[in-house]
Amino acid sequence: MPKLKTHKGMKKRFTVTASGKAIARSAGRGHILSSKTAKRKRQLRGDTILTGAMALKIREGLAPMK
């Protein structure tokens, strides 16, 4: 069985915590921020903890990093 490769796109966008949770940047913070309210931008400021099937996929894609 060949070695698994880390998915480089996932490596740039997600991190996995020591307890195995997947963390991602909140969507909607990249551009066109002038049309969004200050409240909306403020609420998108923090990172998001992903759960369920999405978190599992990310852990599988980043598995060789550990």
Helices and strands as residue ranges (DSSP letters): H 8-13, E 14-16, E 22-25, H 38-43, E 47-50, H 52-61, G 63-65
